[in-house]
């Protein structure tokens, strides 16, 4: 489904729409060549090297660039926000070994960890999410450090191969 969605997004389209002024119009788009797959997990996490490789092979077999983004949250962390750090370490290890098809990551991060409910008459805690549970500042720094080191190692590896 995702491969088909990427192909559709990359293709030119013409469709009926409404302008900001409220008039009917036919809109044209040339398509978006800068598409990528987002690995969010599903029934099981899919951030591991085997899942990344399988997804990239499927993209390539469909004539698409093998590039993807890994979501550290949602099903990839089994909806346990603190596990995002473990997912980051796994993805960083893949990158440090030369994996270049991972072009980005998604992290649920905020100043304070966890989440809070938005309730009328209740004051919100500053810096804490009201949507998805997030890792806090300290864990966010750890994730950034782990990823930065992986990128440095990947660059050294690439330079040695050239």
N, C-alpha and C positions, 0 to 999 in steps of 0.2 A: 504494500500500500504506500509506504514512504517513497519507494523508488518511483512509483507512478506519480506521486504528488510532486516530486522534484522535476520529473520530465514535464509535467503540466506547467509548473511555475516557470520553467525555462523557455516555454513556447510562447510565441506571440498570441495575443487574444484580442478580440473585439467583443464588447458586451454593452448592453443597455444599462444606463445608470442615471443618477440624478445629480445635477451640478449643485454647487453651494448656493446658487440662487434659486434652486428648486425646479429647474427646467430639466426635461428629459434630454439625454445626450447619449451618443454612442462613443464609448471610451476605447482607446487602443493602447495596447502595451506591447513592447518588443520582447517581453519576457525578462527573466532575471537569471543570468548565468552564475550568480554567486550564491548558489543553493548548497545546502549540506544536510546530512542526516543527523538527527539528535538521538543518541542512545540514552533512553530514560529507564530502561528495564521494562519488564512486563510481569509475567508469571514468575520470572526469576531475574536476577541482576544480569546486565549484559555489558559491563564495562571491562571485563577481563580480556586478555590478549586474543583468546580464541574467538570470542564474540566480535571483537573489533575486526579481526581478520575476515571472519565470515561475512560481516556486513560490507566491508570494503570490496571483497570479491564479488558480492552480489551487485554492488554499484558499478564496478568495472564491467561485469558481464552485461550490464544494461547500457553500456556506453557512457556512463557518467563518471565524473572525477571521484576517485576514492578519497573522500574527505568527510570527517564527521566530528561532531561535538559530543562530549560525554557529560551527562547530567549526573552530578555526584549525589543528588538527593532522590526523592521519590522512590521508585521501586529499586533503584540501584543501591540505595542505603537501607532497603527494607523498611522505609518510612521511619527510620531511627536516625534523627538528624545528626547525632554525634558520630555515626558511622561514616559520614562524609569524609572525615579525615582518613579513614582506612581506604576508602575508594580513591581518594587523592593519592595516597601512597602507591597503590597498585598502578594507577594510570601514570604516575610519575616514573615508576620503574620501567614501564613500557617505553615511555619517551626517552629515558636515559639510555635505553638499549637501541635507540635509533628510530623508533616509531614516529613517522612524520605525517601520517594520515589523520592523526588527531589534531584538529586545527583550533580547538577551543574547549572550554569546560563551562559548566553551569554549577554554581554553588549557592545554596540558600544560606546567606550570611547577614548578620546584623551586629549591632554593638553588643547587645546582651543575648545570651543563648535562650532558646526555647521560643514559646509563643504565648500570646495572651488573647483572651476573648474581648471583643468590643461589646460592652454592655452599657446601655443608657444609664447615666447617672454615676458611672464608675470611672474614676480617673485612670488613664492609661499609664503604664510604666514606660518612661522615656527609653528609647533605644531597643525596644523589644517588639518583635513582629506581631501583627494581628492576622497574618495569613498563615503561611507554612512555618513550621518550627525551623529555626535557624541555628547554625553554630554561632558562637560569640566571637568577640574581637580576638582573643588569644588563639583560639582554634583557627580563625581566619588567617592570622599571621603564619601559623604553622603550615597551613595549606599553601599559602603563597610562597613560603620559603622552600617547601618540598618541590613545588612545581618549578620555581626558579632554578633550583639546583639541577633538576632533571633537564631543563633546557640547556644549561651550561654543559652538562655531560653530553647531551646530544650534539651540541655544536663541536665539542672536542672530537667526538667520534666521527662526525661528518668531515671535519678538517683532516683527520688522520686517513680517511678513505680517499680523499682527493689527491 
